[in-house]
Amino acid sequence: MIASPQPRSFAVSFLRREWFGGLFYVPRVHEYYRLAPEHFSLLADAARSGESVIKSYGRLNTELITGMDELADLIWCWQEQGLLDEDLGCSACVVDEPGLVGLLSAPLYLQVQLTRACNQRCRHCFVDTCAAPAVGELTADDYRRLFAQLACIGCPSLALSGGEPLLRPDLPQILRALGDHGLDARLFTNGTLITPGVAAVLAEAPLCSISVSLDGADAATHDRVRGAGSFERAVAGIRHLVAAGAPQVQLRVTVTSANAGSLDRLAELSSGLAVQRVALMPFRLSRELAPRARDLYLERTAYAQLVAGLVRRWPASAPPLRSLAIDRADLSPYLPTFGCPGAHTTATVTPDGRFMACGFFDEKDAWNVREHALHDCWMAAPNLRPWRRLEAGGVCRACRELARCHGGCRARALGAGRGMDDPDPWGPCAVEGVPNAAALF
């Protein structure tokens, strides 16, 4: 058996000021921690001075921390969360550019589509793919500048996807630039192009995880969506990654009607492949996908019951199973009364450099990161304004769950034939009399 690689981290912590206080990003757990203003000031002073928070406390003499007992409680909590080292120092990069009231100073998470090129034509893919990298895609130098700006604005968490990222011949240079700026990046691939040599390069890259799409526990199920022969090539790629000691290799399974009946067999497959985790995510039916992939769609109730049953039956000896949360309660404090994460906590950079609220939408008039600074795109791009001015329609306004779900996903609302002001059919409310099984999550 191949031993699991030891966790590695090329990423650094970031501490950034916000209108409500601050946010501290800990790459070890890939999470942001929300801070009160006085706590931000204390940690920022410790980070800038290189001294302990105790010395910063004595220097600042803040009246909002009432004494050493409260400070001791904070220190214990911050050490548990990974905000402080064993010497009570803070090594985070400090970003001191607050956003507008009600708007974060930068995204929490950025989706970076490296290329439109892909060697597969998956039925459930929302990207307009092509056979080879398209003219006008960002260069490796463009990505170096983009990554530098991400560090400057305090947005270290990003996903690298496509298309198929491995079709970019300059991918090694792009990946090296991540480490130059301490970013916390995940790579998403279909796995079919991973040879032992490619696996060796990825194993040394500054990545926190590599997710390989596997949409079934056998060739018949997987290939039905992704094309003949893709299962065997993806499995071979996974084996190469694990053998090379790549960090946090995981299976990424898009749950559809085509594989709903075979998910239990993923436990045995994932154990045999020695991956670190199996991640489930629901197929999201957008307006563009509806004509060709509606038969793959599962209602929320069906998905929730399917995953809940799978969790109960999942063997303790198998790699951990994780299901993408349907209701992101952790994002709720940063969302308006009505609106989804797009343009509020997340954004997407397309292969040609357009900065968009959501990758499921094709905004031709979006600002381009080649022409505008990343911070300016986030704060002022005209194509983001409609996302930040959405108002709930009548159904959502009358719903008692609005404060919890904020209306849900706009792409899924349009995929269901609804409007931008209508509820997501996967919302926790009862839409048109059909309960959405929110209690399971």
Secondary structure, DSSP 8 states (H G I E B T S, - for coil): -------------EEEEETTEEEEEETTTTEEEEE-HHHHHHHHHHHHHTSBHHHHHHHH--TTS-SHHHHHHHHHHHHHHTSS-TTSB---EEE-----TTS-SS-SEEEEE--SB-S---TT--S--BSS--TT---HHHHHHHHHHHHHHT--EEEEESS-GGG-TTHHHHHHHHHHTT-EEEEEE-STT--HHHHHHHHHSS-SEEEEE---SSHHHHHHHH-TTHHHHHHHHHHHHHHHT-SSEEEEEEE-TTTGGGGGGHHHHHHHHT-SEEEEEE----TTTHHHHGGG---HHHHHHHHHHHHHH--TTS--EEE--SS-GGGGGGS-SS--SBTTTEEEE-TT-BEES-TTS--TT--BTTTS-HHHHHHH-GGGHHHHT----HHHHT-TTHHHHTT--HHHHHHTT--TTS--TTSSS-BTTB---GGG-
